[in-house]
Amino acid sequence: MTTLPDLELSDAQAAGAVVDVLVVGLRPGAAAGDGGSTGDADEPVAPVLVGAQDVDAAFSGELASLLALTGATGKAEEVVKVPTRGAITSPVLLAVGLGPESAPAGLQGGPDVAEQVRRASGAAARALPKNATTIGTTLSALDLAAAVEGTVLGAYSFTEYRTADDGPARSVHFLGSPHGSGGAPERERATLADAAMTARAVCAARDLINTPPNDLYPAEFARRATELAESVGLGVEVLDDAQLAEGGYGGVLGVGGGSSRPPRLVHLTHTHPDATRTVALIGKGITFDTGGISIKPAANMDHMTSDMSGAACVIAATCLAAELDLAVNVSAWVPMAENMPSGTAYRPGDVLAMYGGKTVEVLNTDAEGRLILADAIVRACEDAPDYLVETSTLTGAQVVALGSRTAGIMGQDAFRDRVTAAAASVGEGAWAMPLPEELRGDLDSRVADIANVTNHRFGGMLAAGLFLREFVADGVPWAHVDVAGPAFNTGGPHGYTPRGGTGMPVRTLAAVLADVAAHG
């Protein structure tokens, strides 16, 4: 597993903290003409230092002006490093932009401060000098949990397959808190511990997503899931291909039939003595997706190493529920298969008998995720959960509709909106989407109960949600979270998001579980 920094609370004054690098936050200053500046409009506008007054005092109150000369403006995620030349104990000061404190004129609502702190902390962690081993940050004065999460997630780097040294071990001291490590109240220590566990769960999902498919095939994925689950006391059951055939899991078997590495279905359970509700979690675990007989174009097919992101996040979130001791029962069903073309692969035109008996006509073997998810959803509903959340890298249409950073959430309206609100509360981009009834007829099959795709490209994300709805038991509030874009970052890193696996939506799932534990 990726090595992550040690985390400590500290009541040391930021200016006197014995660290290699000191991180401070900046916000944009008032520009000339805004009523907040009397200087020449051509002069750089000094940003506003946040939560580090003692550091500014050590620079005779001129730190903001000094940073302005280096080009610092305080805009979100902007990073400036300057030598301190003995003004403070730390030899390097790293100033990171938080963005504006209030919304631009004409827009309602202000920015989410917690998310600003997460992103700034992540940007700072990515910009640390390679030889820095001890870091102090004052961003914790704004939001301790967000600073912890952003720092850990920003510091993440997947180095399992690199032969070069991955750098020194690091420790991070969270400064600016009213209480230090010796006298901090229980709540503050618990905040750091919970935030660290949350961030490390996201990193565990990232590790699984970033592991190449030659090393993470269904049986090995199941083994790693079992290892993670047993380490936190979860119940584990793994169905192999023989047991899947005996149980009638036609979707999982159909998709996995083209690979020499047979499929698995993993069941993880977290039970709590005070729980009054059960949440079923489902995650798509396609360890590699060629598209099958309906093969994908070669360009960017390597990105399909991430097609098991939903499964990785469900596994990590279920483990996190146990670590956080959430008073909710969780029943996670994780189907795992490799979608390959071969003489034994399923074909367009095949009809699969799914778990529970419903039949599906396969029109496109590259719409495979919904087939393995359908089996898992039906099995999960047999246990009568109070809620069901499924997440998957399901459709390219999600990226077309919402871009690469915003998930689409569909399902039963009230619960869909509850899951969307949970995503917003933790800073994971998501948008509630409809399930238009007029699209359901386009999934009618000539020979079976339903087809796996429509005969057109319109509303593809929504049609996939309608397909999944067919397999949810009546009366079960449910939500489908399509993370085809947000699960895997193919561009440059930003904020606390690295290239490759992002671990979204682990934090959303955890927030849903915590909400159910608290409110039923």
Sequence and secondary structure as in RCSB ss.txt:
>XXXX:A:sequence
MTTLPDLELSDAQAAGAVVDVLVVGLRPGAAAGDGGSTGDADEPVAPVLVGAQDVDAAFSGELASLLALTGATGK
AEEVVKVPTRGAITSPVLLAVGLGPESAPAGLQGGPDVAEQVRRASGAAARALPKNATTIGTTLSALDLAAAVEG
TVLGAYSFTEYRTADDGPARSVHFLGSPHGSGGAPERERATLADAAMTARAVCAARDLINTPPNDLYPAEFARRA
TELAESVGLGVEVLDDAQLAEGGYGGVLGVGGGSSRPPRLVHLTHTHPDATRTVALIGKGITFDTGGISIKPAAN
MDHMTSDMSGAACVIAATCLAAELDLAVNVSAWVPMAENMPSGTAYRPGDVLAMYGGKTVEVLNTDAEGRLILAD
AIVRACEDAPDYLVETSTLTGAQVVALGSRTAGIMGQDAFRDRVTAAAASVGEGAWAMPLPEELRGDLDSRVADI
ANVTNHRFGGMLAAGLFLREFVADGVPWAHVDVAGPAFNTGGPHGYTPRGGTGMPVRTLAAVLADVAAHG
>XXXX:A:secstr
     EEEE  S GGG   SEEEEEEE    TTTTS  S TTS    EEES HHHHHHTTT HHHHHHHTT    
TT EEEEE TTSSSSSEEEEEE   SS  TT  S   HHHHHHHHHHHHHHTS TT  EEEESGGGT HHHHHHH
HHHHH    TT  S      EEEE S SS TTT  HHHHHHHHHHHHHHHHHHHHHHHHHS TTT  HHHHHHHH
HHHHHHTT EEEEE HHHHHHHT HHHHHHHTTSSS  EEEEEEE  TT   EEEEEE EEEEE  TTS   STT
GGGGGGTTHHHHHHHHHHHHHHHTT SSEEEEEEEEEEE  STTS  TT EEE TTS EEE S TT  HHHHHHH
HHHHHHTT  SEEEEEE   HHHHHHH SS EEEEESHHHHHHHHHHHHHTT  EEE    HHHHGGG  SSSSE
ESS SS TTHHHHHHHHHHTTS TT  EEEEE TTTTEE S  BTTB SEE  TTHHHHHHHHHHHHHH 
